Amino acid sequence: MAAETTIMFAVKNIDDLLIEQAGFLQGVEDQFKRLKDELQRLQRFMKDAAQKQGRDERIFKWISDVRDAAKDADSITDAFVLKVEAARRSIGGSSGKLLHLPKHSYKLIGKQIEAIRDKLRGIEKSRKKCGIVDLGEGMEYYVSWRSKFSPRQMNKQLVGMDEDVEFFLEHVVLDDSEGGLSIATVVGPGGIGKSTLSRRIYDGAVAAGRFDRCAWLAVSGECTPKDVIKEVMLQLLHPQHDKMKEAESLEELPLSEIQGLLHRSLRDARLFLVIDDVGQDAQWEAIASVFTIEDEGSRLLLTSRNEDIAKDATSYVHKMSTLDPNKSWELFTNNIFIDNVDGKFPEDLEIIGKEILKKCDGLPFAIHLVAGLLGDENPSKSKWDEVLNDINTLSQSSSGSSTILSTILELSYRDLPPQLKSCFLCLGFFKERVPIRAEKLVQVWIAQGLVVPLEGGGGEEETKEEIGMRYLNELINRNMVQVKDLSTDGRVKNCCIHDLVRELSITSAKTEISFEIQREDEKSRTSDKKPRHLAIHGYTSGDQHEHVHSLFFHGVISNFLDDLKSFELLKILDFEDLPIEKIPDTVGLLTRLRYLGLRNTRIESLPESVGRLKNLEVLDITKVDQVEMDDVIWEMESLRHLYGGVIYSQYLLKTHTLKNLQTLGYIYVENLIPAHLIEMSNLRKLSLLITVSVDFDGRKFYPFLAMLENLAWLELKWGPFSKVQLSELKGLDILHRVTRLKLEGIIANLPDTCEFPPNLSYLTLLRTCYDKDPMPVLEKLPKLVYLKMDRAYSSSDDMVISDDGFPALEILCLFRMVTLDNILIVKGAMPKLKDLRIIGCGKNLETNLWG
């Protein structure tokens, strides 16, 4: 494994130092710059070294020496920053009074830098002796971008499963001939497709509507029996329940009591439950004790690598088979030719490809990875030959399905350009077997400084977020990341990674960037090195943490907040899903912080000191009922995204300095200064809460929004008992750049068609309870491609869509309109409709839909 990522993180750290501490570098500035240049130069030799390290021990050692030198550079950089921060604190925290450090500090840092540069000179001599050459692919080496991500990639794994899915649904899951509880297991080695098969079975069972309750649970090897039962309980909760509160109460109970609660809650309910990847007998036994043979019509479906799991209780065992050569080739070509089902290879490539597939042993995941390696738009024989040779070289000393998967995964990682290698290492930061929000993943990459404009990519006007999404799409194209679901406009919304991919990410991150996972039951770390990145399942006070750059909490935080001030180098701090109620004033000391995640916590207010976070780019307080802020937003000039359930203040909030802000809200409209909005030139999404106490006039307010050249997404929300006045919607037609609009609140009268934004493509009406047929207005919106109506209609009268209605509509969602029994759709309406989704409407709506 080469050291590109270690170098990249060290170089980025020095870059940040040169920018953030420019006034305090004095005589060591040039030394830091030279150190950075020398590290970057080494990057050019990494690809050749990676290719040769398996054949030459000297090169393996050389890479290790490079990695150590880069980590030393990282440590020196951190040490300097800590000295500056300590000096600032000693004079009261005012950076303006601190002009320089004591002379002896500069002298010491200078000596340490020169010691590393001496080491690098020795590394350069060794490089020449080892014959490591420059392949012309250094830090500027760019990703060879493949074709744009295709939604078809959601289903690219589905080869050879149709018969199995059909059999399971007909004879196992939906068969009513056998009363009582029925248990089935799907068994097979890792990478054979157990999760994919069970997911398709689950989707089919849900669509059939035979069960009172359905749940899917992904189990990790780290889950205790109590964790498993708790998660089943939480999965089966009603959506309106407070899951965090329920989880806290369950945590206090012993396993036996939770099992009893779960058993009682399922009484007389017909349940379908999938538990994916059960690995321990204890996990299964905890589940089995909840269900009895008398549970009429309930179905359990387990997947496992262990054939003995639930062996005595199972009524049907499905042993998954590997793919035969023909199915393997079909899966391979489906992956290569995503949007071209008739694509073919030249004969010489087909011969090599089939030789490579023989090495995959018919394992679908191995075939996906190989397709990701070979899926260039312009495939070359030399590249395919190289992959075949590498597989042979790496796997010749061992055998077995896990080995071939590990071999191909290693090749896939090695084939990534440096930027994507660094991004790949961050995948292990997230919780195991939990979907990863694509937006959050990209923002973590940005906070780490990993997203930069690349040659061969898009134009200069791309945002970092757009570039980061292209990074993610490239990892998806290479089959190292899987798509969980898509947003309404076809972009990746949530993604996930295979267990083996996560293991590789964690192992590599431990080696390359000093990542560690700290668990609640660990009294001390297994490593004596200073971690730079931490995922914590249980915090222990007193641990060394002054060198930590990113911190993800996945469990109990105990007294962490008391120690917060000592994490001075933090760039990422994520408390998502934790029941914390307060952030201390000391958060303002974390001046390097770029990402602060408070999503789905119990925070009620933010301290005034957050205004000192000059480098903060993302503040996420989504899924928090209401958060109070002082008038300090304007001080956070680097802020790019301020997400909030509802943000409010006792003051008018100045925002004129937020030139970088792209996302704002929800925020009370009365807290905003309209004239300041026009200064937020990069604002792309604005979410506003309008109350009855405000005399809101759309014709006076919307002209300020019309001056924002990048504003494309507007959300307007009214209180639960407020009735939207027509004057509050007047003036939307001047918002020519707005393509997405969401209206939430009781609306007595819709604006006329011509009073909507003229380029509107996406419209959501939520809780509008409109009592007249809205279709005569909405169907005339000429560019509308997506319409979602959720509790938007309260009348029992029919809706009518005329023959020329909705000329561009592609997706229509009708949710929770229980009085709606009929829609008359005249022939010729909605000519481009691709997707119709109906949930919770009148019982006969689907059958009467076409009039």
MARDO-500568 format. One line per 5 residues: number of its first residue (from 1); their letters; for each residue y, z, x of C-alpha. Coordinates in steps of 0.25 Angstrom, whole numbers. Each point is the difference from the previous one (the first is absolute). Layout:
<gulos>
NUM	a	Y:Z:X; ...
</gulos>
This chain:
<gulos>
1	maaet	0:0:0; 13:-4:6; 13:8:0; 10:-9:-7; 3:10:-11
6	timfa	2:11:10; 10:-9:7; 7:-4:-13; 2:14:-5; 5:5:14
11	vknid	10:-12:1; 5:2:-14; 2:15:3; 9:-4:12; 7:-10:-9
16	dllie	3:11:-10; 5:9:12; 9:-10:5; 7:-2:-13; 0:14:-6
21	qagfl	3:8:13; 9:-11:6; 11:10:3; -8:10:8; -9:-9:9
26	qgved	10:0:11; -7:-4:13; -14:-2:-5; 4:-11:-10; -4:-11:10
31	qfkrl	-12:7:4; -5:1:-15; 3:-15:-1; -8:-4:12; -11:9:-4
36	kdelq	0:-7:-14; 0:-14:7; -11:3:9; -9:5:-12; 4:-13:-8
41	rlqrf	-4:-8:12; -14:6:0; -2:-4:-15; -2:-14:5; -13:3:7
46	mkdaa	-6:8:-11; -8:-11:-7; -6:-5:13; -4:14:3; -6:3:-13
51	qkqgr	-9:-13:1; -5:4:14; -1:15:-1; -15:-1:-5; -4:-7:12
56	derif	8:8:11; 1:15:1; 12:-2:9; 8:-6:-12; -5:10:-9
61	kwisd	6:11:9; 13:-9:2; 2:0:-15; -2:15:-1; 10:2:11
66	vrdaa	10:-9:-7; -2:9:-13; 2:13:8; 13:-6:6; 5:-4:-14
71	kdads	-3:14:-5; 7:6:11; 13:-9:-3; -1:5:-14; -1:14:4
76	itdaf	12:-1:9; 8:-6:-11; -3:11:-9; 3:10:10; 14:-6:2
81	vlkve	3:0:-15; -5:15:-1; 10:4:11; 11:-7:-7; -3:7:-13
86	aarrs	-1:13:6; 13:-2:7; 7:-4:-13; -6:13:-7; 6:9:11
91	iggss	14:-5:-3; -2:1:-15; -6:-13:-4; 12:-9:2; -3:-12:7
96	gkllh	14:-4:2; 2:12:10; -12:-3:9; 4:-11:10; -12:2:10
101	lpkhs	-11:9:4; 0:8:13; -1:-8:13; -14:6:3; -6:-5:-13
106	yklig	4:-14:4; -6:1:14; -13:6:-6; -1:-12:-10; 3:-10:10
111	kqiea	-11:5:10; -10:0:-12; 4:-15:-3; -1:-4:14; -14:6:1
116	irdkl	-4:-8:-12; 6:-12:6; -8:2:13; -13:1:-8; 4:-13:-7
121	rgiek	2:-7:14; -14:5:4; -5:-5:-14; 6:-14:4; -7:0:13
126	srkkc	-14:3:-7; 3:-11:-10; 1:-11:11; -13:5:6; -7:0:-13
131	givdl	4:-14:-3; 7:3:-13; 9:-11:-4; 12:-3:-9; -5:-7:-13
136	gegme	15:-1:-4; -2:9:-12; 9:12:2; 8:8:-9; 6:-12:-6
141	yyvsw	-14:-6:-3; 1:-3:-15; -10:0:-11; -5:-14:-3; 3:1:-15
146	rskfs	-11:-5:-9; 2:-5:-14; 7:8:-10; -8:12:-6; -7:-5:-12
151	prqmn	-4:8:-12; -14:-7:0; -2:10:12; -2:11:-10; -14:-7:-4
156	kqlvg	-4:-6:14; -11:10:1; -8:-4:-12; -11:-8:4; -15:2:-5
161	mdedv	4:12:-9; 1:-6:-14; -15:1:-3; 0:15:5; 13:3:-8
166	effle	-6:-6:-13; -13:7:1; 7:14:3; 9:-2:-12; -11:-5:-10
171	hvvld	-12:9:4; 6:12:7; 14:4:-4; 1:-6:-14; -14:1:-5
176	dsegg	-1:10:-11; -15:-1:-2; -2:12:9; 7:12:-5; 6:12:8
181	lsiat	6:-1:14; -4:-11:9; 2:0:15; 0:-13:9; 2:-1:15
186	vvgpg	4:-12:9; -4:2:14; 1:-8:13; 7:1:14; 15:0:2
191	gigks	6:-14:-2; -10:-5:-9; 9:0:-12; -4:12:-8; 14:4:-4
196	tlsrr	4:-14:-4; -13:-1:-9; 3:13:-7; 15:-3:-2; -4:-13:-8
201	iydga	-10:8:-8; 10:11:-3; 11:-11:-4; -11:-6:-9; -3:13:-6
206	vaagr	14:4:-3; 3:-13:-6; -12:2:-10; 7:12:-6; -13:7:-2
211	fdrca	3:13:7; 10:11:-4; 4:3:14; -2:-8:13; 3:4:14
216	wlavs	-1:-5:14; -1:10:12; -1:-4:15; -6:11:8; 2:1:15
221	gectp	-9:7:10; 11:11:1; -1:4:-15; -7:13:-3; -8:2:-13
226	kdvik	12:7:-5; 10:-12:3; -10:-9:-7; 0:8:-13; 15:2:1
231	evmlq	3:-14:1; -10:-4:-11; 8:10:-9; 13:-6:4; -4:-14:-2
236	llhpq	-4:3:-14; 13:7:-4; 9:-6:-11; 11:-8:7; 11:9:-5
241	hdkmk	-6:12:6; 6:6:13; -10:-3:10; 7:8:11; 0:12:-8
246	eaesl	-14:-2:-4; -5:-2:14; 7:13:4; -7:8:-11; -13:-6:4
251	eelpl	2:3:14; -1:15:-3; -13:-1:-7; -14:1:6; -9:-13:-1
256	seiqg	-8:6:-11; 12:2:-10; 5:-14:3; -14:-5:-3; 0:8:-13
261	llhrs	14:-5:-4; -4:-14:2; -13:1:-7; 7:6:-13; 11:-11:1
266	lrdar	-10:-11:-1; -8:6:-11; -3:-11:-11; 8:-10:8; -7:-13:4
271	lflvi	3:-2:15; -1:-10:11; 2:5:14; -1:-8:13; -1:9:12
276	ddvgq	2:-9:12; -6:3:14; -8:13:-3; -4:4:14; -5:15:-1
281	daqwe	-11:6:-8; 10:11:-3; 10:-9:-6; -10:-6:-10; -6:14:-3
286	aiasv	14:4:-4; 2:-11:-10; -14:0:-5; 2:15:-5; 11:-5:-9
291	ftied	-9:-10:-8; -12:2:-8; -10:-9:-6; 6:3:-14; 13:-7:4
296	egsrl	-2:-10:-11; 3:-14:5; 7:4:13; -2:-9:13; 1:4:14
301	lltsr	1:-10:11; -1:4:15; 1:-8:12; -6:5:14; -5:-4:13
306	nedia	-10:11:-1; -12:-5:-9; -5:15:-2; 13:4:-8; -3:3:-14
311	kdats	-14:-6:2; -7:9:-10; 11:-1:-11; 2:-15:1; -5:-9:-11
316	yvhkm	4:-12:7; 1:-3:15; 7:-13:5; -3:-3:14; 11:-10:5
321	stldp	-5:-12:7; 7:-8:12; 4:-14:-3; -9:-11:3; 6:-11:10
326	nkswe	5:-9:-12; 7:11:-7; 6:5:14; 5:-14:2; 6:0:-14
331	lftnn	7:13:2; 5:-4:14; 6:-13:-6; 6:7:-12; 8:9:10
336	ifidn	4:-11:9; 4:-10:-11; 7:10:-10; 8:-10:-8; -9:-13:3
341	vdgkf	-14:1:-6; -3:-14:6; 4:4:14; -10:-4:11; -2:2:15
346	pedle	-2:-11:11; -15:-1:3; 2:7:14; 7:12:-6; -11:1:-11
351	iigke	-11:1:10; 8:11:8; 3:7:-13; -14:1:-5; -4:6:13
356	ilkkc	11:11:-1; -5:3:-14; -14:2:5; 6:12:8; 6:6:-13
361	dglpf	-14:3:-6; 4:-4:-14; 10:12:-1; 12:-5:-8; 10:9:7
366	aihlv	-4:-6:14; 1:-14:-6; 14:4:-6; 5:5:14; -6:-13:7
371	agllg	8:-8:-10; 12:8:3; -2:-3:15; -2:-15:-2; 9:-3:-11
376	denps	11:-7:7; 7:-12:-7; -4:-9:11; -14:5:5; -4:-3:14
381	kskwd	-14:-1:6; 4:8:12; 5:12:-9; -13:-1:-7; -9:-1:13
386	evlnd	8:12:5; -3:9:-12; -15:-4:0; 0:3:15; 7:14:-2
391	intls	-9:4:-11; -12:-3:9; 6:7:12; 3:13:-8; -12:1:-8
396	qsssg	-11:-4:10; -3:14:4; -2:6:-14; -4:-4:-14; 2:4:-14
401	sstil	9:-3:-12; 10:11:4; 1:-6:14; 3:-14:-4; 11:5:-9
406	stile	6:9:11; -1:-12:9; 7:-10:-9; 10:11:-4; 3:2:15
411	lsyrd	2:-15:2; 9:-1:-13; 9:12:6; 0:-7:14; 5:-13:-6
416	lppql	12:6:-7; 13:-2:7; 7:12:5; 9:2:-12; -12:0:-10
421	kscfl	-8:9:10; 11:10:-1; 1:-1:-15; -16:1:-1; 0:13:7
426	clgff	9:6:-11; -11:-2:-11; -7:13:4; 12:8:-3; -3:-1:-15
431	kervp	-10:8:-8; -14:-5:0; -5:-9:-12; 14:1:-7; 7:-13:-3
436	iraek	12:-2:9; 13:-4:-6; 4:-13:7; 15:3:-1; -3:14:7
441	lvqvw	-8:-6:11; 10:-10:4; 11:11:0; -8:8:9; -1:-12:9
446	iaqgl	15:-2:0; 2:15:3; -9:-1:12; 9:-12:5; -12:-10:-1
451	vvple	6:-10:-9; 9:-10:7; 4:-15:-3; -11:-9:7; 0:-14:5
456	gggge	-8:-9:-9; 3:9:-12; 11:-1:-11; 15:-3:1; 10:10:5
461	eetke	4:5:-14; -14:7:-2; 1:15:-2; -8:9:8; -8:3:-13
466	eigmr	-3:-15:-2; -5:-1:15; -8:12:-2; -7:-6:-12; -3:-12:8
471	ylnel	-7:9:10; -8:6:-11; -4:-13:-6; -4:-4:14; -9:12:1
476	inrnm	-6:-4:-14; -2:-14:5; -8:5:11; -8:8:-10; 3:13:8
481	vqvkd	8:6:-13; -5:-3:-14; 9:-2:-12; -1:11:-11; 9:-6:-10
486	lstdg	12:-9:-2; 14:2:-5; 5:-9:-12; 6:-10:10; -13:-2:8
491	rvknc	3:9:12; -9:10:5; 3:14:-7; -12:8:5; -10:-2:11
496	cihdl	-12:7:6; -8:0:13; -15:0:2; -6:13:6; -4:-7:13
501	vrels	14:-6:1; 6:14:-2; -9:6:11; 4:-11:10; 15:2:-4
506	itsak	-1:15:3; -8:-1:12; 9:-10:6; 13:8:-4; -6:12:7
511	teisf	-1:-8:13; 12:-8:-1; 11:8:-7; -5:15:1; -4:1:-15
516	eiqre	-7:12:-5; -6:5:-13; 2:15:-2; -9:6:-11; 1:13:-7
521	deksr	-12:7:6; 3:-4:14; 5:12:8; 4:-9:12; 1:-14:3
526	tsdkk	-11:-7:8; 10:-7:9; 9:7:10; 10:-12:0; 13:1:-8
531	prhla	-2:-8:-13; 11:-10:-3; -5:-3:-14; -7:10:-10; -7:-1:-13
536	ihgyt	-1:15:-4; -10:5:-11; 3:15:4; 12:4:8; -1:11:10
541	sgdqh	13:7:5; 1:1:15; -6:-14:3; 8:-8:10; 8:-10:-8
546	ehvhs	13:-3:8; -5:-14:4; -5:-4:-14; 7:-13:-5; -7:-2:-14
551	lffhg	-6:11:-9; -8:-3:-12; -5:12:-9; -13:-2:-7; -2:14:-4
556	visnf	5:15:0; 13:2:8; 0:15:0; 12:4:9; 3:-13:6
561	lddlk	14:0:-6; 4:12:8; -3:-8:13; 7:-13:-5; 11:1:10
566	sfell	-9:-1:12; -4:-14:-4; 12:-6:7; -6:-14:3; -5:-3:-14
571	kildf	2:-14:-5; -9:1:-12; -3:13:-9; -8:-2:-12; -3:10:-11
576	edlpi	-5:-9:-11; -8:7:-11; 2:14:6; 5:11:-10; 12:4:9
581	ekipd	12:5:-7; 11:0:10; 4:-6:13; 7:9:10; 14:-2:6
586	tvgll	-7:-2:13; -4:-14:-4; 14:-4:5; -4:2:14; -10:-11:0
591	trlry	10:-10:4; -10:-11:4; -6:0:-14; -2:-14:-6; -9:3:-12
596	lglrn	-1:12:-9; -10:0:-10; 1:10:-12; -7:-9:-10; -7:8:-11
601	tries	4:14:5; 7:11:-8; 13:-1:8; 12:3:-9; 12:-2:9
606	lpesv	3:-5:14; 7:9:10; 14:-5:4; -5:-1:15; -7:-13:-4
611	grlkn	13:-7:2; -2:2:15; -12:-9:0; 8:-12:6; -12:-8:3
616	levld	-8:2:-13; -4:-13:-6; -9:4:-12; 1:12:-9; -11:0:-10
621	itkvd	2:10:-12; -8:-8:-10; -8:7:-10; 8:12:0; 7:4:-13
626	qvemd	14:2:5; 6:2:13; 14:6:3; 8:-5:12; 13:3:6
631	dviwe	10:-10:3; -6:-4:13; -7:-13:-2; 12:-7:6; -3:6:13
636	meslr	-14:-6:1; 5:-14:5; -13:-5:4; -7:3:-14; -7:-13:-5
641	hlygg	-8:6:-12; 4:12:-8; -11:1:-11; 1:11:-10; -6:4:-14
646	viysq	14:4:-3; 11:4:10; 11:8:-5; 12:8:5; 11:9:-4
651	yllkt	10:-10:7; 3:-14:1; -8:-6:11; 7:-9:10; -9:-12:4
656	htlkn	10:-9:6; -6:2:14; -14:-5:-4; 1:-14:6; -15:0:2
661	lqtlg	-5:6:-13; -10:-10:-7; -5:10:-11; 7:11:-8; -5:8:-12
666	yiyve	-2:4:-10; 13:7:1; 10:5:-11; 11:-11:-2; 10:11:-2
671	nlipa	-2:4:15; 3:-13:5; 14:-6:4; 0:-14:-5; 9:-5:10
676	hliem	-9:5:11; -12:-8:-5; 7:-13:5; -1:5:14; -15:1:0
681	snlrk	-2:-15:3; -15:1:3; -3:7:-13; -12:-7:-7; -5:10:-10
686	lslli	8:9:-8; -6:10:-11; 10:7:-9; -1:12:-10; 10:-1:-11
691	tvsvd	3:13:-8; 7:1:-14; 11:9:7; 5:-12:7; 9:-10:-6
696	fdgrk	-8:-12:6; 6:-14:-2; -8:-11:6; 12:-10:0; 7:9:9
701	fypfl	-12:5:9; -8:-13:2; 11:-8:7; -1:9:12; -15:-3:0
706	amlen	3:-15:-1; 7:1:14; -13:4:7; -6:-12:6; -14:5:2
711	lawle	-2:8:-13; -12:-6:-7; -6:12:-7; 7:9:-10; -7:11:-8
716	lkwgp	8:7:-11; -6:13:-6; 6:9:-12; -4:14:-3; -12:2:-10
721	fskvq	9:3:-12; 11:-10:4; 2:-12:-8; 5:-12:8; 13:-5:-5
726	lselk	2:-15:0; 13:2:8; -9:5:12; -7:-13:1; 12:-9:-2
731	gldil	3:-7:13; -14:-2:6; 2:-15:-1; 10:0:12; -12:5:9
736	hrvtr	-4:-13:5; -8:5:12; -8:10:-8; -14:-6:-3; -7:14:-4
741	lkleg	5:9:-11; -7:12:-6; 6:7:-12; -5:14:-4; 5:7:-12
746	iianl	2:-2:-16; 6:-13:-3; 5:-3:-14; 5:-14:4; -4:-9:11
751	pdtce	11:-9:6; 0:-14:-3; -8:-9:9; 13:-5:7; 4:14:3
756	fppnl	-12:3:10; 1:-4:14; -1:-15:1; -11:0:11; -8:11:-6
761	syltl	-15:-2:4; -6:14:-2; 3:8:-12; -5:14:-4; 3:7:-13
766	lrtcy	-5:14:0; 1:10:-11; 11:-8:-7; -7:2:-14; 7:-13:-5
771	dkdpm	-2:-1:-15; 2:-15:-1; -8:-12:5; 6:-2:14; -7:-13:3
776	pvlek	11:-9:-6; 9:6:11; -10:1:11; -7:-13:-1; 13:-8:3
781	lpklv	1:6:14; -2:-13:8; -5:6:13; -8:12:-5; -14:0:7
786	ylkmd	-3:15:-3; 2:8:-12; -5:14:-2; 2:8:-13; -5:14:0
791	rayss	3:8:-12; 11:-10:-2; -3:-3:-15; -1:9:-12; -1:-9:-12
796	sddmv	-13:-4:-7; 6:-14:-2; -6:-12:7; 6:-5:12; 2:-15:1
801	isddg	0:-9:12; 5:-14:-3; -5:-13:5; 10:-1:11; 0:15:3
806	fpale	-1:5:14; 0:-13:8; -3:7:14; -7:12:-4; -13:3:8
811	ilclf	-3:14:-3; 2:8:-13; -3:15:-1; -1:7:-13; -2:15:1
816	rmvtl	0:12:-9; 6:-7:-13; -10:6:-10; 7:-6:-12; -1:-14:5
821	dnili	-12:-7:-7; 3:-14:1; 8:-10:9; 1:-14:-6; 0:-10:12
826	vkgam	4:-14:-4; -7:-11:7; 8:-5:12; 5:14:3; -1:6:14
831	pklkd	-6:-12:7; -1:6:14; -6:14:-5; -11:4:10; -2:15:-3
836	lriig	1:8:-13; -2:15:1; -1:8:-13; -2:15:0; 1:11:-11
841	cgknl	6:-10:-10; -5:-1:-15; -15:-1:-2; 0:-14:-4; 10:-6:9
846	etnlw	-9:-7:9; -8:-7:-11; 13:-4:-8; 7:-4:12; 0:-15:-2
851	g	4:1:-15
</gulos>
